[in-house]
Amino acid sequence: MRKPKKRLDLDETAIVGAALKSLPAPARRLFLRQTLTLGGLSLLSGCTLIDEDAAERALMKVSRFNDRVQAWLFDPNRLAPTYPESMLTRPFPFNAYYDRDEVPEVDADSYRLEVGGLVADKHAWTLAELYRLPQTDQVTRHICVEGWSAIGKWGGVTFATFLKRVGADLTAKYVGFKCADDYFTSIDMATALHAQTLLTFTYDGRTLPPEYGFPMKLRMPTKLGYKNPKHITAIFVTNVYPGGYWEDQGYNWFGGS
């Protein structure tokens, strides 16, 4: 006869306090498992946790709650710190979910950036067209969810400028990205319009190297590293939640500071 699973006596105040303290931080499954007991997840999510699937659903529910609170706390006018070029991290670390020898090779001449969804101008952009847009640069810190950080110099067009140029619906909820390495992610419109969010084409004054995301990388110093897509091939504006490569596996979707 199968014995019923024991339930724990929990300090609900302590659990909620621990959960609230974690809200500004990334919330992947492992982090949540280490931060909250199953009983605490049950309290926060309203779920009865009797198996792994129920636990996963509860973890996702808490992560989505985390997203909403982070979005509410996000100040679109607050700038991330900038640094002098003397503080650049050299070499800047390579980071991806694959090895360096698997970095995609994108042909510059045939490349076209697809634009879709809630935008007026859906023509595909060549790199020459993108390079003619007003350019700026910034020296900011890249913060990885794995615990390390590095300072880099990124150059390109402010993403707000690009979105306005293509006639994007700036009241839409999401902007999604598809990439040459099969990565995909999405961000909130407030972050897309942030003054430091750049569609970048250069790194440290040179054409963006393949290992850093050629032909372009979205650089957002207000987001954790996994939210900054590389090798972008398509951008779309939508009101339908697009998810993301890591987000669909349990990472916090907002991923911001």
C-alpha positions in Angstrom: 0.0 0.0 0.0 1.4 3.3 -1.0 2.0 5.7 1.9 0.6 9.3 1.6 3.3 11.9 1.2 4.0 13.9 4.3 3.3 17.6 4.4 5.6 20.1 6.2 4.7 22.6 8.8 5.8 25.9 7.3 6.5 29.4 8.5 4.3 31.2 5.9 5.6 34.7 6.8 9.2 33.6 6.3 8.4 31.9 3.0 6.6 34.9 1.6 9.4 37.2 2.8 12.1 35.0 1.1 10.0 35.0 -2.1 9.6 38.8 -2.1 13.3 39.3 -1.6 14.0 37.2 -4.7 11.8 39.2 -7.0 14.4 41.6 -8.5 16.7 38.6 -9.3 16.5 36.1 -12.1 14.2 33.2 -11.3 15.1 30.0 -13.0 13.8 26.7 -11.8 16.9 25.8 -9.9 17.0 29.1 -8.1 13.4 28.8 -7.1 13.9 25.2 -5.9 16.7 26.3 -3.7 14.9 29.4 -2.4 11.4 28.0 -1.7 10.1 24.8 -0.2 7.3 22.9 -2.0 5.0 24.0 0.7 6.0 27.6 0.1 5.3 27.2 -3.6 1.9 25.8 -2.7 1.2 28.8 -0.6 2.3 31.3 -3.2 0.8 29.6 -6.2 -2.4 28.2 -4.8 -1.4 24.7 -6.1 -1.4 21.4 -4.3 2.1 19.9 -5.0 2.0 16.2 -5.0 4.3 15.4 -7.9 7.1 16.9 -10.2 4.6 18.2 -12.8 2.7 20.1 -10.2 5.9 21.5 -8.8 6.9 22.7 -12.3 3.5 24.4 -12.8 3.9 26.1 -9.5 7.4 27.3 -10.2 6.2 28.7 -13.5 3.3 30.5 -11.8 5.7 32.1 -9.2 8.0 33.1 -12.0 5.2 34.8 -13.9 4.2 36.6 -10.7 7.9 37.6 -10.5 7.6 39.0 -14.0 4.6 41.2 -13.2 6.3 42.6 -10.1 9.5 43.4 -11.9 7.6 45.1 -14.7 5.8 47.2 -12.2 9.1 48.2 -10.5 10.9 48.9 -13.8 11.6 52.6 -14.3 11.9 53.3 -18.1 13.8 56.5 -17.3 16.4 55.1 -15.1 19.8 54.5 -16.8 22.1 51.6 -16.1 25.7 52.7 -15.1 28.2 53.5 -17.8 32.0 53.1 -17.6 35.2 54.5 -19.1 36.8 52.5 -21.9 39.7 51.9 -19.6 37.5 49.5 -17.7 36.6 47.3 -20.7 36.9 43.5 -20.1 39.5 42.1 -22.5 38.9 39.6 -23.9 35.2 39.9 -23.5 33.9 36.4 -22.6 32.2 34.2 -25.2 28.9 32.9 -23.9 26.2 30.7 -25.6 24.4 27.5 -25.1 26.8 25.9 -27.6 30.6 25.8 -28.1 32.5 28.5 -30.0 33.0 26.3 -33.0 29.2 26.1 -33.5 28.8 29.9 -33.8 26.6 30.5 -36.9 28.2 31.9 -40.0 25.9 34.6 -41.5 26.6 36.0 -45.0 26.6 39.8 -44.9 25.8 40.2 -48.5 22.7 38.1 -48.5 21.5 38.9 -45.0 18.1 40.5 -44.6 16.5 41.4 -41.3 12.8 40.4 -41.4 10.4 42.8 -39.7 6.8 41.7 -38.9 3.8 41.9 -36.7 2.3 45.2 -35.6 4.5 47.4 -37.8 3.7 49.6 -40.8 6.9 49.0 -42.8 7.6 45.3 -43.2 10.3 45.5 -45.8 13.4 43.3 -45.1 16.5 45.4 -44.1 19.9 44.9 -45.6 23.0 45.6 -43.4 23.8 48.6 -45.6 20.4 50.1 -44.7 20.8 49.4 -41.0 24.3 50.9 -41.0 22.9 54.2 -42.4 20.7 54.7 -39.4 21.9 57.1 -36.7 24.6 55.4 -34.7 25.7 55.7 -31.0 27.7 53.6 -28.6 27.8 52.8 -24.9 30.1 51.1 -22.4 28.0 49.1 -20.0 28.2 45.9 -17.9 26.9 42.6 -19.2 25.5 40.6 -16.2 25.2 36.8 -16.7 22.6 34.8 -14.8 25.4 32.3 -14.1 27.0 34.9 -11.7 29.8 36.6 -13.8 29.8 40.0 -15.4 32.0 41.9 -18.0 32.1 45.4 -19.3 31.9 46.0 -23.1 31.6 48.7 -25.6 28.7 48.3 -28.0 27.7 50.5 -31.0 24.5 50.7 -33.0 21.1 52.4 -33.4 18.9 52.9 -30.4 16.1 50.3 -30.7 13.5 53.0 -30.1 14.7 54.8 -33.2 14.4 51.6 -35.3 11.0 50.8 -34.0 9.7 54.3 -34.8 11.3 54.1 -38.3 9.4 50.9 -39.1 6.1 52.3 -37.7 5.9 49.8 -34.9 2.8 50.0 -32.6 4.5 51.4 -29.5 1.5 50.5 -27.4 1.9 46.8 -28.1 3.0 44.5 -25.2 6.0 42.6 -26.7 8.8 42.6 -29.2 10.1 39.2 -30.2 13.4 38.1 -31.8 14.4 35.1 -33.9 18.1 34.3 -34.4 20.4 32.5 -36.8 21.5 30.1 -34.1 17.8 29.1 -33.5 17.7 31.1 -30.3 14.6 33.2 -29.7 13.4 35.5 -27.0 11.1 38.5 -26.3 11.0 41.7 -24.3 8.5 44.1 -23.0 7.8 47.3 -25.0 9.0 49.6 -22.1 12.5 48.0 -22.3 12.5 48.1 -26.1 12.0 51.9 -25.9 14.6 52.4 -23.1 17.2 54.9 -24.1 20.1 52.4 -23.6 18.5 49.6 -25.5 20.6 49.3 -28.7 20.4 47.3 -31.9 24.2 46.8 -32.1 26.4 46.3 -35.1 29.9 46.9 -33.6 31.9 45.8 -30.6 34.8 48.0 -29.3 34.7 50.1 -32.4 34.8 47.2 -34.9 32.2 45.2 -36.8 30.5 42.8 -34.4 32.6 39.6 -34.4 30.6 36.3 -35.0 31.2 35.1 -31.5 29.6 38.3 -30.1 26.6 38.1 -32.4 27.2 39.2 -36.0 25.4 40.6 -37.8 23.6 42.2 -34.9 22.9 41.8 -31.2 20.3 43.5 -29.0 22.2 45.1 -26.2 20.1 45.9 -23.0 22.1 46.8 -19.9 18.9 46.8 -17.9 18.4 43.1 -18.6 20.4 39.9 -17.8 22.6 38.4 -20.5 20.2 35.7 -21.7 17.7 38.4 -22.7 20.2 39.9 -25.1 19.8 38.0 -28.4 22.6 37.6 -30.9 22.7 36.8 -34.6 19.2 38.4 -35.0 17.4 37.5 -38.2 13.8 38.6 -37.5 12.0 41.1 -35.2 8.3 41.2 -34.6 5.9 43.3 -32.6 2.9 41.5 -31.0 0.4 41.5 -28.2 0.6 37.7 -28.0 3.1 36.4 -25.4 6.1 35.0 -27.5 8.1 33.3 -24.7 11.7 32.5 -25.3 14.4 29.7 -25.5 15.3 29.8 -21.8 12.1 31.4 -20.6 10.1 28.4 -21.8 12.4 26.3 -19.7 11.6 28.2 -16.5 13.9 31.3 -16.6 12.3 34.5 -15.5 10.8 36.2 -18.5 11.2 39.9 -17.5 14.9 39.3 -16.6 15.5 42.9 -15.7 17.0 45.0 -13.0 
